[in-house]
């Protein structure tokens, strides 16, 4: 699929001058440590873990991040994880986790992008934080055949209906 002006690139959507990829790695690794300590739960409020993570980000990167920004970042990570998990489980989507790529035919990408706006970030692109997100948000599932586990309806149902 050829990118056009309305397709997002991950770097421009996920990161900014105030929130770099390195900042996010520190953020996620701190959350993983808090999950191992029992302070972070995938479906919980996670106030203590987020506050401690913000301290870690400040200590490592010298950036003071407000609590509400930390909460929004957790929410965005969950959204990214759910979207990418959904995409890689769709029929017609080929994923190579070792070489870190995702490919599908153009008409499949068009359907994905119509179904979920965030899907535009993954047109032929891999989720760089997938392994960390799996540890944080879905540790009981292997990466192959990864699913979010929070969807009430099978995510393939809507996709199959769109193909028909």
N, C-alpha and C positions, 0 to 999 in steps of 0.2 A: 504494500500500500504506500502510495506517495503521500508524504506529509503535506498538509495545506495549512493555512493560517489558523484554522480552528482546532488543530491537533496540538495537544499540550506536550511539552517535553518535561520529563521528570525533574530535571535540574531547575527549571524555571518555576515549577509549581510546588515542589516539595521544599526547596531551599531558597534562602535569601541572604542578604548581607548580614542579617542578624541571626540567622539560623542555618548554619552550614551543614554539610554532610558529616563532618567531624563532630560537630555539636550533637547531631542526632545520634551518632554512634555512641557517644558518651552517655547520652540520655537513655538510649535503649539498653546499653550494658548495665547501667545503674538500676534500671527497672528489672532486668533479669536477676541481678543480685538480690533485689528486694523480693522477687517472686520466690527465689530459692530459700529466703529467710521467712517466707510466709506472710510478707507484708503487701504483696501485690496479687490481686485476683482479677482475672480477665473480665469479669462482669461486675466488679465492685467499684466503689468510689475511690479507693486508693489514695486517700489524702496524705497519709504518712509517707508512702513510697514516692509520691510526686514531689512533696516538699524536700525529701532527702535527695531525690534526683536533681532538683533545681540547685541544691547546695553543691552537689558534685559538678554540675555544669559550670556553676560560678567559680568553683575552685580550679577546675581544669582549664576553662576557656576565658575566665575573667568576665563573663557575661551574667548580669543579673536578669533572670527571667521570672516574670510574675507567675503566681500560682495558676491563674485562669489560662495563661498561655500553655503551661504544662499540661493542664487538663485537656485543652484543645488538641495538643500534640498527641496525647494518648488516644483520643477519639479518632484523630486522623490516621494513626497507625492501625487502629482496628478497622477503619474503612478501607485503607489500602490492602490490608491482609485479606479482608473479605472479598474485595473486588478481584485481586490477583488470584486468590484461591478459586473463585468462581470461574475466571477466564481459563485457567489451566485445566479445569475439569470439563470444559465444553467439548462436544464432538467437533472434530476438524481442526482443533488447536494442537500444535505439536510443541512440546517443551523439552529442552535438553538442559537439565539442571547442572551438569558438569561444565558445559560450555556456556551456560547462562544466556540462552536465547529462547524466544517464543515466536512461532510463526503460524500464520493462518492465511487463508485466501482472503482477498479484498472484501468479498461480500460478507464473510464472517466477521471481519473487523468492523464493517459498517453496522452490522446488527449489534455487536458488542457495544460500540460507541453510542448507539441509540438507546440501548438498554441501561447503560450506566455511563455517565459522563466521565467519571474517573478512568474508565476503560481506555480513553484516548491517550492516557499516559503510558499505556503498555503496548501500543501498536508496534509490534516487532521488537519490544524491549522487555527485559527481565526486571524483576523487583530485586534491587540490590540488597535490601534488608530482609529478604524472605526467611533465611535461616533463623535470624534473631527474632523475627515476628512469630515464627513457629514455636520457638522456645517460650516466648512470652505469652502468646495467645492461643496456641494449640499444641502443647507439648505431648499430648497423648496420640497425635496423629503423625504418621510418616509423611515426608514431603511428597512422595509419589502418591497421586490420588488424593492430595490434600483437599480438605473441605473445611468450610468455616464452622459448620455444626450449629449455627444459630438460625439458619433459615428454616422457616416453617414449611415452605413449599420447596420441592426439589428445584434447584436453580436451572436444571436442564429442561424442565417443562416449558418455561417461557421461551427459551432459546429454540427448542424444537418447533413450537408453535410459530415463531417468527420465520423459520426456514420454510414452512409449508405454504 
